[in-house]
Every structure is written in C-alpha cells, then in structure tokens.
C-alpha cells in the first residue's frame, strides 16, 4: 500500500457525501445517551501531542493520517451509515475525547458508550472537476482532525461522475494521529468493507476481536512506573544524542538550512522492489542471519556511505508497542521510537552490515517501549527527530492482496517541517518507499540521490546476494518515480 498525500490520490469528479459522527440524545437507550466521565489516562504520546497542539493550534491540521479505497457497487446510504456506526462502536478511541485545560493544564477524558453515536449525513452538490473534490476533502480533513476537539476524524464518500462502466464509490477517511497509527490505517478498508457488506447481505463481517487503546494507556502508565526501565532508556538516548551535541541525527546527505519562511514539504512514492525481488532480498538477508529489516538497514547504511562518505548510519525508527495479541486489530497510536547506529566503512560486505544492523535493532528494541516523552523528562531532552525511518510488513494484513484492485492507499496530511521521513511498506506487490522532505531544491536533490543509491544497493543484493561498500553499484536501477508521486507504523512497525 502506497503512503502519500491526498493530492497524489486519483480523486474523481463526482458527488461528495460527508459522514460526521455526533453524540447526543439519539442514543439507542437512555442509559447510553451522552458523554460519560472516564478516568482512564491517555497514552503518553497522546498527552504530549495534545499539549503540543494546544501550544501551537495550527499543528492540528498537520498531524492526520488517513486512507482511501473503492467499494464496488452503488452507494447504499443506509447500509454505509450503519457500517460506519458499527465500526465506531467496535473501536472505543472513536468514541472518546481527551482534553487539556488551557488554564490549569489538567488532563481529562469523556467517553461515549456503544450505541451513543449517530451520523450526520451531508450530501453535497455534484462537483464536475476532480480538483474541486480534492479541495473539499482537504479542507474537510484539515478542519475535522484536530486532537483538541471531537470528532477528530471524518469520513467522506465520492460517487464518481464517470465510472467507465464499473459502478463503484470511493471512501475517504482521516483521523488525528493521536488516535490512529500506520497499522490502524491499513486495517480500515478491510473492516469497513466487511461491515458494509454485512449490512447489504447479512453475511457476518467476521472481524477479529479487538481491545481498547484506552486500556493500553492505563497499562503503559503502569509499566512506565518502573524507575529502572526509565533510567536505562534515558541513559541510552542521552548517549545516542551526545554524538550530535544533543540533536537527533540528520539525514545522511545535507538538505540545507531551514528556510526563513515555512515551506510545504515535498514527497515521493516509488516501488523499489517487486514481489520476486523482495523475496530474493529476503533470502539474502536470511543467509546473513537477522532478517529483512536488518538487510534494509544495512543497505541504507551503504547508501549513506556512497552518497556522503558517512562512516555511521544514524537514524531513529518507530517500533510497534502492540506486544499483547489483544492489540493486534486495535486502533490507536501504538508506536515507540528506537535509536539506530550502525558503523559502515569501505570494504564492508552486505553480510557484515546485516549482522551489525541486526544486533543494533535487537539491542535497542527495549528502549522503544519507554515513551520518548517519559525519556525526555528524565533526561532533559527537548528536541525533535530530524531523520526517521519506518518499516511495515503488511503482506498479511486482511485483504492486502486486493489493495491494487480497490485503489487502497494510506494518506498523510501536509507538513512544513525541516526533516526527512522515509516509510518502507512491504506488501504482496513488493516494497514501496514513501518520503517527505523539505520542498527546497537542495533537499529534493539530496533525497533523490540517496534513494537512487539505496535502490542500487538493493538491486545488487537481489542480483548477486551481496555487495561490498565502496564498489560500484551503478548497475542497480535508479528510483523509478514514474508510478510514484513528486509533490509541492507494524515496524518492526
């Protein structure tokens, strides 16, 4: 599944319908009506996100994740409304609202029970141009996904004007990051399509049972009450940041200074391995030992050396915190951060780097279980990541093999930061890389140069089973963005 901004999704002209949840006296029973006080705490990352957004409200328009996908057949309004309500009842984070008092700083929460939600169905006039539909959706999601208000998410459907003989409608969804993460996003198409089909046909949706992210917040607070675990993580991060005078690692290739005025980030999405190439790469990684992610990290280290002469590949990587099976199908922000530091030198083989990368990823995995906001308070860290690499293997997500047929894609909001993020998704179709980076000429050239070097390293491993750092890898293909997009999560995630 590709991961891009909404502007890069093929939005059709057609009729938009908005589906906006509400809570009130329309509930199924009087006992279910309205909000109930809920004393369960947020997760640490949710709380930190609320406080940051309260201090900088515009950030609430730059922190949403979403998805888009097709459903076959004409839109049945009653069935889709019932499916959305069933989905909201299934996932408690969709029925809760956590707030921070702007005067006292006190955190509080209210939650609506199952059956308390209704849906406002707002049908717009037909739009005759796709760009009009895009602008409407972009505005809707920017306005409805602030973590400071409920709902912090919204659905929309588009019934295309021209279906080319195949009747369908497209579902768009966006939610603030505080209640959803990358794995959550890839589950939505499957769940909502199954629930909609259940309403149409009566066939059970057959979805996996799911626990509540709100209960995860309780468990996380209890786990982080261990002072030894917090101290160990704080020491690890302090040592890691000492290397760059207290800052997180920068992208391996210089991207230039931050412009004086905010510049919207650019992005790209490209398929860098097909399914057969990904399997060949996996076999090479297994021969070396640790596995696919270690091999990808090794190849990134080699690409850093070839493009900048770097003798260490340093980044941070999101790692999932769904350590109990009950969280597997839950919606929420189940992500911690781990440091990555791999030495690389001319003459190193692929196997050398894979072993080093595997050792590093294993060593720092425990660090990611302590939230960065807890670590920051313990170690006095007050800085943001500048270069982040995420990997998700979603081949076995429900209905993953159908994603190309239903045009399923993960979406992200626009950003204005001076940083570089790389997301690698392994799907049944192969491996996709998505990137966002400053929208400047220097940063764009740096990221494209680095990804071309990475693709060359991967291609050498696919072809020969290995590479040697410093040898010519130019016989690998450059990054092909002809099917990608140049524009103005389980990771290990």
Secondary structure, DSSP 4 states (H G I P E B T S, - for coil): --EEEGGGS-PPSEEEEEEEEEESTTSSSGGG-S-EE--PPPPHHHHHHHHHHHHSGGGGGS-EEEEEEEEES---HHHHHHHHHHHHHH-GGGGEEEEE-TTT--EEEEEPPTT-EEEEEEEPPPBSSHHHHHHHHHHHHHHH--TTSS--EEEEEEEES--TT--EEEEEEEEEGGG--HHHHHHHHHHHHHHHHHHHH-----PPP---HHHHHHHHHHHTT-HHHHHHHHHHHHHHHHTTTTPPPPPSS---PPPSS--PPEEEEEEEEEHHHHHHHHHHHHHHSS-HHHHHHHHHHHHHHHHH--SEEEEEEEEE---SGGGTT--S--EEEEEEEEE--TT-BHHHHHHHHHHHHHHHGGGGGS-HHHHHHHHT-----SEEEEEEE-TTSTTGGGTTTTT-EEEE-----S-EEEEEEEETTEEEEEEEE-SSHHHHHHHHHHHHHHHHHHHHHHHHS--BTTS--TTSPPP--TTS--B---B--
